């Protein structure tokens, strides 16, 4: 990730953390899509939030998809996997 993109993402994360308690209370168990400090929407899974972010802003855009609940965990999957650029095949 480019340095400018990383600093943008860190700012998004800081803004998200300011509102986490409120988001967890009002939208428990969901994932929030945020860009430029603005909440775009809430989704039941990280994958759905990420897909909507790519659809709205493009694959090169910087946006945040974060669980509203701290203990909520989903496995991290690489962008190449999500976009179907790599596949697992039986050899």
C-alpha positions as CSV (number, residue, x, y, z in Angstrom):
1,X,0.0,0.0,0.0
2,X,1.3,3.4,-0.9
3,X,2.3,5.7,2.0
4,X,-0.4,8.2,1.2
5,X,-3.0,5.5,1.0
6,X,-1.8,4.1,4.3
7,X,-2.1,7.4,6.1
8,X,-5.6,7.8,4.6
9,X,-6.6,4.4,5.9
10,X,-5.2,5.2,9.4
11,X,-7.3,8.4,9.4
12,X,-10.4,6.4,8.5
13,X,-9.6,4.0,11.3
14,X,-9.1,6.8,13.8
15,X,-12.5,8.4,12.8
16,X,-14.2,5.0,13.1
17,X,-12.8,4.4,16.6
18,X,-14.3,7.8,17.8
19,X,-17.7,6.4,17.1
20,X,-17.3,2.7,17.7
21,X,-19.3,2.6,21.0
22,X,-22.3,4.3,19.3
23,X,-22.0,2.1,16.2
24,X,-21.8,-1.1,18.3
25,X,-24.9,0.0,20.3
26,X,-26.9,0.9,17.2
27,X,-25.6,-1.7,14.7
28,X,-24.3,-4.7,16.7
29,X,-22.7,-7.5,14.8
30,X,-22.6,-5.6,11.5
31,X,-19.8,-4.2,9.4
32,X,-19.5,-0.5,8.5
33,X,-18.3,0.8,5.2
34,X,-16.7,4.2,5.7
35,X,-15.0,6.6,3.3
36,X,-13.7,10.2,3.9
37,X,-14.9,9.9,7.5
38,X,-18.5,9.3,6.3
39,X,-20.5,6.2,6.9
40,X,-21.7,4.7,3.7
41,X,-23.6,1.7,5.0
42,X,-23.9,-1.3,7.2
43,X,-23.6,-4.9,6.1
44,X,-24.0,-8.4,7.7
45,X,-20.5,-9.5,6.5
46,X,-17.1,-8.0,5.7
47,X,-17.3,-9.4,2.2
48,X,-20.6,-7.6,1.4
49,X,-19.3,-4.3,2.7
50,X,-16.0,-4.7,0.8
51,X,-17.8,-5.6,-2.4
52,X,-20.1,-2.6,-2.1
53,X,-17.0,-0.4,-1.5
54,X,-15.3,-1.6,-4.6
55,X,-18.6,-1.3,-6.6
56,X,-19.1,2.3,-5.4
57,X,-15.5,3.6,-5.4
58,X,-13.4,1.2,-7.5
59,X,-10.7,-1.2,-6.6
60,X,-8.0,1.4,-6.2
61,X,-9.9,3.6,-3.7
62,X,-9.2,3.8,0.0
63,X,-12.1,2.9,2.2
64,X,-12.6,1.1,5.5
65,X,-14.8,-1.9,6.2
66,X,-14.7,-2.6,9.9
67,X,-16.8,-4.7,12.4
68,X,-18.9,-2.6,14.8
69,X,-18.3,-5.1,17.5
70,X,-14.6,-5.4,18.8
71,X,-14.9,-9.2,19.4
72,X,-16.3,-9.8,16.0
73,X,-13.8,-11.7,13.8
74,X,-13.9,-12.9,10.2
75,X,-10.9,-14.4,8.5
76,X,-8.9,-12.0,6.5
77,X,-8.8,-12.9,2.8
78,X,-6.5,-11.4,0.3
79,X,-7.8,-9.0,-2.4
80,X,-6.6,-11.4,-5.1
81,X,-8.7,-14.2,-3.6
82,X,-11.8,-11.9,-3.2
83,X,-11.6,-10.9,-6.8
84,X,-11.1,-14.4,-8.0
85,X,-7.7,-13.8,-9.4
86,X,-6.3,-16.9,-7.6
87,X,-7.9,-20.3,-7.5
88,X,-7.2,-23.5,-5.7
89,X,-7.2,-26.6,-7.9
90,X,-6.7,-30.3,-7.1
91,X,-3.5,-31.4,-8.8
